[in-house]
Amino acid sequence: MRVTAIRVEQTRSARARCRGCGAVLPQNGVRLSVAAHLPETGQATLLYHPSCFQLDPAVVTSYAAPLEPAAWPGAVQLGPALLTQLKERMELFARRTQARRAAEAAAQRAERAELAKRMDAAAQQLRAAQASVGREVIVLDDEQPAVSRDVMSLLPEPLLAAGSRAETKAAARWAQGALGAGCDSEQVRRMLLLPLRFARR
């Protein structure tokens, strides 16, 4: 949910219900009107009793309104006690949001580090596979048999779209050799995205 604005306004009828507690908002009372974008329905206006209003950092992905309740349009209609209560809740929301973002950033760093570790391991296996056939660059000739469809499916789209016929054949032969040397298909697919050089005899 993305919160774009919050305003304090008078309840004009007794038909709307509080998003927090579900009770009817009394006519001529004070309510909070929250402009938000919901994943399910898009733009919406959420109504709350001031005493029920609380934002959950796990639900709110973006917040653009002022954090200080006194800065919300119409805040003069709230008494000092409610303003103090809302200020404490918004400060708690800000702290929890900051902690959530820090945790997400740490998780992303850990994921990148794990991916780099896997890529290093795959590169080591690839070098071992290349050493097992005795050459760093795969050299082809026209007498070699065709590769299987399974091997061709590993070739990246940019190579198929822009590579020459010789480059495509070389990549396919190399992939077939790497698979035969014990590399799994995901490692081969990733290695084909690296700047490996293929030559034609």
Phi and psi in degrees as GROMACS dihedral restraints (atoms count N, CA, C in turn):
[ dihedral_restraints ]
;  ai    aj    ak    al  type     phi  dphi    fc
    3     4     5     6     1  -110.3    20    10
    4     5     6     7     1   121.0    20    10
    6     7     8     9     1   -94.7    20    10
    7     8     9    10     1   123.5    20    10
    9    10    11    12     1  -107.0    20    10
   10    11    12    13     1   -26.0    20    10
   12    13    14    15     1  -162.3    20    10
   13    14    15    16     1   151.8    20    10
   15    16    17    18     1  -135.0    20    10
   16    17    18    19     1   134.3    20    10
   18    19    20    21     1  -138.9    20    10
   19    20    21    22     1   153.9    20    10
   21    22    23    24     1  -103.0    20    10
   22    23    24    25     1   128.7    20    10
   24    25    26    27     1  -145.3    20    10
   25    26    27    28     1   165.6    20    10
   27    28    29    30     1   -84.4    20    10
   28    29    30    31     1   140.3    20    10
   30    31    32    33     1   -77.2    20    10
   31    32    33    34     1   119.9    20    10
   33    34    35    36     1   -86.1    20    10
   34    35    36    37     1   -19.3    20    10
   36    37    38    39     1  -145.7    20    10
   37    38    39    40     1   177.5    20    10
   39    40    41    42     1  -111.0    20    10
   40    41    42    43     1    36.0    20    10
   42    43    44    45     1  -100.1    20    10
   43    44    45    46     1   -33.1    20    10
   45    46    47    48     1   -76.9    20    10
   46    47    48    49     1   153.7    20    10
   48    49    50    51     1  -116.3    20    10
   49    50    51    52     1   152.2    20    10
   51    52    53    54     1   -72.0    20    10
   52    53    54    55     1   132.4    20    10
   54    55    56    57     1   -68.2    20    10
   55    56    57    58     1   -23.8    20    10
   57    58    59    60     1   -82.5    20    10
   58    59    60    61     1   -56.0    20    10
   60    61    62    63     1  -102.2    20    10
   61    62    63    64     1   -16.4    20    10
   63    64    65    66     1    86.6    20    10
   64    65    66    67     1    -5.5    20    10
   66    67    68    69     1   -78.2    20    10
   67    68    69    70     1   158.6    20    10
   69    70    71    72     1   -68.6    20    10
   70    71    72    73     1   137.4    20    10
   72    73    74    75     1   -81.0    20    10
   73    74    75    76     1   120.8    20    10
   75    76    77    78     1   -66.6    20    10
   76    77    78    79     1   143.8    20    10
   78    79    80    81     1   -62.9    20    10
   79    80    81    82     1   142.8    20    10
   81    82    83    84     1    66.1    20    10
   82    83    84    85     1    12.4    20    10
   84    85    86    87     1   -89.7    20    10
   85    86    87    88     1  -171.8    20    10
   87    88    89    90     1  -111.5    20    10
   88    89    90    91     1   136.6    20    10
   90    91    92    93     1  -136.0    20    10
   91    92    93    94     1   161.9    20    10
   93    94    95    96     1  -101.1    20    10
   94    95    96    97     1   130.3    20    10
   96    97    98    99     1  -109.7    20    10
   97    98    99   100     1   116.0    20    10
   99   100   101   102     1  -110.4    20    10
  100   101   102   103     1   116.8    20    10
  102   103   104   105     1   -84.5    20    10
  103   104   105   106     1   122.5    20    10
  105   106   107   108     1  -143.8    20    10
  106   107   108   109     1   159.0    20    10
  108   109   110   111     1  -112.5    20    10
  109   110   111   112     1   117.1    20    10
  111   112   113   114     1   -98.5    20    10
  112   113   114   115     1   141.6    20    10
  114   115   116   117     1   -60.4    20    10
  115   116   117   118     1   -33.0    20    10
  117   118   119   120     1   -80.4    20    10
  118   119   120   121     1   -41.5    20    10
  120   121   122   123     1  -119.2    20    10
  121   122   123   124     1    -7.5    20    10
  123   124   125   126     1    86.5    20    10
  124   125   126   127     1  -147.0    20    10
  126   127   128   129     1   -65.2    20    10
  127   128   129   130     1   135.0    20    10
  129   130   131   132     1  -151.3    20    10
  130   131   132   133     1   160.3    20    10
  132   133   134   135     1  -114.3    20    10
  133   134   135   136     1   120.4    20    10
  135   136   137   138     1  -104.9    20    10
  136   137   138   139     1   131.7    20    10
  138   139   140   141     1  -110.6    20    10
  139   140   141   142     1   140.8    20    10
  141   142   143   144     1  -139.4    20    10
  142   143   144   145     1   149.3    20    10
  144   145   146   147     1   -64.5    20    10
  145   146   147   148     1   140.9    20    10
  147   148   149   150     1   -55.6    20    10
  148   149   150   151     1   -35.4    20    10
  150   151   152   153     1   -75.0    20    10
  151   152   153   154     1   -15.9    20    10
  153   154   155   156     1   -94.6    20    10
  154   155   156   157     1   -12.6    20    10
  156   157   158   159     1   -71.2    20    10
  157   158   159   160     1   125.6    20    10
  159   160   161   162     1  -156.7    20    10
  160   161   162   163     1   131.8    20    10
  162   163   164   165     1   -99.3    20    10
  163   164   165   166     1   139.9    20    10
  165   166   167   168     1  -103.5    20    10
  166   167   168   169     1   118.5    20    10
  168   169   170   171     1   -60.6    20    10
  169   170   171   172     1   -23.5    20    10
  171   172   173   174     1   -73.6    20    10
  172   173   174   175     1   -19.6    20    10
  174   175   176   177     1  -103.0    20    10
  175   176   177   178     1   -39.6    20    10
  177   178   179   180     1   -83.0    20    10
  178   179   180   181     1   111.0    20    10
  180   181   182   183     1   -91.9    20    10
  181   182   183   184     1   -19.2    20    10
  183   184   185   186     1  -150.2    20    10
  184   185   186   187     1   136.7    20    10
  186   187   188   189     1  -134.7    20    10
  187   188   189   190     1   121.2    20    10
  189   190   191   192     1  -116.5    20    10
  190   191   192   193     1    -5.7    20    10
  192   193   194   195     1   -82.4    20    10
  193   194   195   196     1   163.6    20    10
  195   196   197   198     1   -61.2    20    10
  196   197   198   199     1   142.9    20    10
  198   199   200   201     1   -77.7    20    10
  199   200   201   202     1   -24.3    20    10
  201   202   203   204     1   -84.3    20    10
  202   203   204   205     1   113.6    20    10
  204   205   206   207     1   -56.6    20    10
  205   206   207   208     1   -31.9    20    10
  207   208   209   210     1   -63.5    20    10
  208   209   210   211     1   -18.5    20    10
  210   211   212   213     1   -90.4    20    10
  211   212   213   214     1    -4.4    20    10
  213   214   215   216     1   -72.1    20    10
  214   215   216   217     1   140.0    20    10
  216   217   218   219     1   -56.5    20    10
  217   218   219   220     1   132.2    20    10
  219   220   221   222     1    83.0    20    10
  220   221   222   223     1     6.8    20    10
  222   223   224   225     1   -63.2    20    10
  223   224   225   226     1   -17.6    20    10
  225   226   227   228     1   -64.1    20    10
  226   227   228   229     1   -17.4    20    10
  228   229   230   231     1   -77.6    20    10
  229   230   231   232     1   -11.3    20    10
  231   232   233   234     1   -91.3    20    10
  232   233   234   235     1   141.2    20    10
  234   235   236   237     1   -77.2    20    10
  235   236   237   238     1   167.8    20    10
  237   238   239   240     1   -58.2    20    10
  238   239   240   241     1   -38.4    20    10
  240   241   242   243     1   -64.1    20    10
  241   242   243   244     1   -44.3    20    10
  243   244   245   246     1   -67.1    20    10
  244   245   246   247     1   -39.2    20    10
  246   247   248   249     1   -61.8    20    10
  247   248   249   250     1   -41.6    20    10
  249   250   251   252     1   -64.4    20    10
  250   251   252   253     1   -44.0    20    10
  252   253   254   255     1   -61.6    20    10
  253   254   255   256     1   -45.3    20    10
  255   256   257   258     1   -66.6    20    10
  256   257   258   259     1   -36.2    20    10
  258   259   260   261     1   -63.3    20    10
  259   260   261   262     1   -42.1    20    10
  261   262   263   264     1   -63.7    20    10
  262   263   264   265     1   -40.2    20    10
  264   265   266   267     1   -67.5    20    10
  265   266   267   268     1   -39.0    20    10
  267   268   269   270     1   -69.8    20    10
  268   269   270   271     1   -35.0    20    10
  270   271   272   273     1   -65.4    20    10
  271   272   273   274     1   -39.7    20    10
  273   274   275   276     1   -64.1    20    10
  274   275   276   277     1   -42.3    20    10
  276   277   278   279     1   -59.6    20    10
  277   278   279   280     1   -42.8    20    10
  279   280   281   282     1   -64.2    20    10
  280   281   282   283     1   -42.3    20    10
  282   283   284   285     1   -65.3    20    10
  283   284   285   286     1   -43.0    20    10
  285   286   287   288     1   -67.4    20    10
  286   287   288   289     1   -36.3    20    10
  288   289   290   291     1   -64.4    20    10
  289   290   291   292     1   -43.1    20    10
  291   292   293   294     1   -62.2    20    10
  292   293   294   295     1   -41.8    20    10
  294   295   296   297     1   -65.8    20    10
  295   296   297   298     1   -39.9    20    10
  297   298   299   300     1   -63.5    20    10
  298   299   300   301     1   -43.1    20    10
  300   301   302   303     1   -65.5    20    10
  301   302   303   304     1   -38.2    20    10
  303   304   305   306     1   -64.2    20    10
  304   305   306   307     1   -40.3    20    10
  306   307   308   309     1   -66.2    20    10
  307   308   309   310     1   -40.1    20    10
  309   310   311   312     1   -64.5    20    10
  310   311   312   313     1   -41.1    20    10
  312   313   314   315     1   -64.2    20    10
  313   314   315   316     1   -41.2    20    10
  315   316   317   318     1   -64.3    20    10
  316   317   318   319     1   -39.5    20    10
  318   319   320   321     1   -64.9    20    10
  319   320   321   322     1   -38.8    20    10
  321   322   323   324     1   -66.3    20    10
  322   323   324   325     1   -40.0    20    10
  324   325   326   327     1   -63.6    20    10
  325   326   327   328     1   -42.3    20    10
  327   328   329   330     1   -64.4    20    10
  328   329   330   331     1   -38.5    20    10
  330   331   332   333     1   -65.6    20    10
  331   332   333   334     1   -42.0    20    10
  333   334   335   336     1   -64.6    20    10
  334   335   336   337     1   -39.6    20    10
  336   337   338   339     1   -65.0    20    10
  337   338   339   340     1   -40.0    20    10
  339   340   341   342     1   -66.5    20    10
  340   341   342   343     1   -39.4    20    10
  342   343   344   345     1   -64.2    20    10
  343   344   345   346     1   -42.0    20    10
  345   346   347   348     1   -62.5    20    10
  346   347   348   349     1   -38.9    20    10
  348   349   350   351     1   -63.6    20    10
  349   350   351   352     1   -43.1    20    10
  351   352   353   354     1   -65.1    20    10
  352   353   354   355     1   -39.9    20    10
  354   355   356   357     1   -65.4    20    10
  355   356   357   358     1   -38.4    20    10
  357   358   359   360     1   -63.1    20    10
  358   359   360   361     1   -43.0    20    10
  360   361   362   363     1   -64.1    20    10
  361   362   363   364     1   -41.2    20    10
  363   364   365   366     1   -64.4    20    10
  364   365   366   367     1   -39.2    20    10
  366   367   368   369     1   -64.4    20    10
  367   368   369   370     1   -37.8    20    10
  369   370   371   372     1   -65.5    20    10
  370   371   372   373     1   -42.3    20    10
  372   373   374   375     1   -64.1    20    10
  373   374   375   376     1   -37.2    20    10
  375   376   377   378     1   -65.3    20    10
  376   377   378   379     1   -43.7    20    10
  378   379   380   381     1   -61.9    20    10
  379   380   381   382     1   -37.6    20    10
  381   382   383   384     1   -65.0    20    10
  382   383   384   385     1   -39.5    20    10
  384   385   386   387     1   -65.3    20    10
  385   386   387   388     1   -41.2    20    10
  387   388   389   390     1   -64.6    20    10
  388   389   390   391     1   -40.8    20    10
  390   391   392   393     1   -64.3    20    10
  391   392   393   394     1   -32.4    20    10
  393   394   395   396     1   -67.3    20    10
  394   395   396   397     1   -24.4    20    10
  396   397   398   399     1  -100.0    20    10
  397   398   399   400     1     1.4    20    10
  399   400   401   402     1    81.2    20    10
  400   401   402   403     1    14.4    20    10
  402   403   404   405     1  -154.9    20    10
  403   404   405   406     1   150.3    20    10
  405   406   407   408     1   -84.8    20    10
  406   407   408   409     1   -33.1    20    10
  408   409   410   411     1  -113.8    20    10
  409   410   411   412     1   128.2    20    10
  411   412   413   414     1   -78.4    20    10
  412   413   414   415     1   127.2    20    10
  414   415   416   417     1  -111.0    20    10
  415   416   417   418     1   133.9    20    10
  417   418   419   420     1  -116.0    20    10
  418   419   420   421     1   159.2    20    10
  420   421   422   423     1  -139.2    20    10
  421   422   423   424     1   169.7    20    10
  423   424   425   426     1   -75.0    20    10
  424   425   426   427     1    -6.5    20    10
  426   427   428   429     1   -87.8    20    10
  427   428   429   430     1   -10.4    20    10
  429   430   431   432     1   -71.6    20    10
  430   431   432   433     1   146.8    20    10
  432   433   434   435     1   -70.9    20    10
  433   434   435   436     1   163.5    20    10
  435   436   437   438     1   -68.9    20    10
  436   437   438   439     1   152.3    20    10
  438   439   440   441     1   -89.3    20    10
  439   440   441   442     1   164.1    20    10
  441   442   443   444     1   -79.0    20    10
  442   443   444   445     1   164.6    20    10
  444   445   446   447     1   -63.9    20    10
  445   446   447   448     1   -33.9    20    10
  447   448   449   450     1   -60.5    20    10
  448   449   450   451     1   -40.3    20    10
  450   451   452   453     1   -69.2    20    10
  451   452   453   454     1   -43.3    20    10
  453   454   455   456     1   -61.0    20    10
  454   455   456   457     1   -31.1    20    10
  456   457   458   459     1   -68.8    20    10
  457   458   459   460     1   -15.5    20    10
  459   460   461   462     1   -82.6    20    10
  460   461   462   463     1   -17.3    20    10
  462   463   464   465     1   -69.9    20    10
  463   464   465   466     1   132.9    20    10
  465   466   467   468     1   -67.3    20    10
  466   467   468   469     1   148.4    20    10
  468   469   470   471     1   -56.3    20    10
  469   470   471   472     1   -41.8    20    10
  471   472   473   474     1   -58.8    20    10
  472   473   474   475     1   -35.8    20    10
  474   475   476   477     1   -70.0    20    10
  475   476   477   478     1   -42.5    20    10
  477   478   479   480     1   -65.1    20    10
  478   479   480   481     1   -33.8    20    10
  480   481   482   483     1   -79.6    20    10
  481   482   483   484     1   -39.5    20    10
  483   484   485   486     1  -116.5    20    10
  484   485   486   487     1   -16.1    20    10
  486   487   488   489     1   -74.0    20    10
  487   488   489   490     1   155.1    20    10
  489   490   491   492     1   -74.8    20    10
  490   491   492   493     1   168.1    20    10
  492   493   494   495     1   -60.7    20    10
  493   494   495   496     1   -40.5    20    10
  495   496   497   498     1   -64.5    20    10
  496   497   498   499     1   -42.1    20    10
  498   499   500   501     1   -63.7    20    10
  499   500   501   502     1   -41.4    20    10
  501   502   503   504     1   -64.5    20    10
  502   503   504   505     1   -44.1    20    10
  504   505   506   507     1   -63.7    20    10
  505   506   507   508     1   -41.2    20    10
  507   508   509   510     1   -64.1    20    10
  508   509   510   511     1   -42.8    20    10
  510   511   512   513     1   -63.3    20    10
  511   512   513   514     1   -40.9    20    10
  513   514   515   516     1   -65.2    20    10
  514   515   516   517     1   -42.9    20    10
  516   517   518   519     1   -63.4    20    10
  517   518   519   520     1   -42.0    20    10
  519   520   521   522     1   -63.6    20    10
  520   521   522   523     1   -42.7    20    10
  522   523   524   525     1   -60.5    20    10
  523   524   525   526     1   -41.2    20    10
  525   526   527   528     1   -64.4    20    10
  526   527   528   529     1   -40.7    20    10
  528   529   530   531     1   -67.1    20    10
  529   530   531   532     1   -39.7    20    10
  531   532   533   534     1   -65.3    20    10
  532   533   534   535     1   -39.7    20    10
  534   535   536   537     1   -63.5    20    10
  535   536   537   538     1   -40.7    20    10
  537   538   539   540     1   -67.2    20    10
  538   539   540   541     1   -25.1    20    10
  540   541   542   543     1   -87.6    20    10
  541   542   543   544     1     0.2    20    10
  543   544   545   546     1   111.7    20    10
  544   545   546   547     1    -3.9    20    10
  546   547   548   549     1   -73.1    20    10
  547   548   549   550     1   143.5    20    10
  549   550   551   552     1   -85.5    20    10
  550   551   552   553     1   167.6    20    10
  552   553   554   555     1   -64.3    20    10
  553   554   555   556     1   -34.6    20    10
  555   556   557   558     1   -67.9    20    10
  556   557   558   559     1   -40.2    20    10
  558   559   560   561     1   -63.5    20    10
  559   560   561   562     1   -42.1    20    10
  561   562   563   564     1   -63.0    20    10
  562   563   564   565     1   -43.0    20    10
  564   565   566   567     1   -59.8    20    10
  565   566   567   568     1   -43.9    20    10
  567   568   569   570     1   -66.9    20    10
  568   569   570   571     1   -41.1    20    10
  570   571   572   573     1   -65.1    20    10
  571   572   573   574     1   -31.9    20    10
  573   574   575   576     1   -67.6    20    10
  574   575   576   577     1   -16.8    20    10
  576   577   578   579     1   -85.0    20    10
  577   578   579   580     1   -11.8    20    10
  579   580   581   582     1   -81.4    20    10
  580   581   582   583     1   160.7    20    10
  582   583   584   585     1   -75.7    20    10
  583   584   585   586     1    60.8    20    10
  585   586   587   588     1   -76.6    20    10
  586   587   588   589     1   149.6    20    10
  588   589   590   591     1  -111.5    20    10
  589   590   591   592     1   134.1    20    10
  591   592   593   594     1  -117.6    20    10
  592   593   594   595     1   145.8    20    10
  594   595   596   597     1  -126.9    20    10
  595   596   597   598     1   155.5    20    10
  597   598   599   600     1  -115.1    20    10
  598   599   600   601     1   132.7    20    10
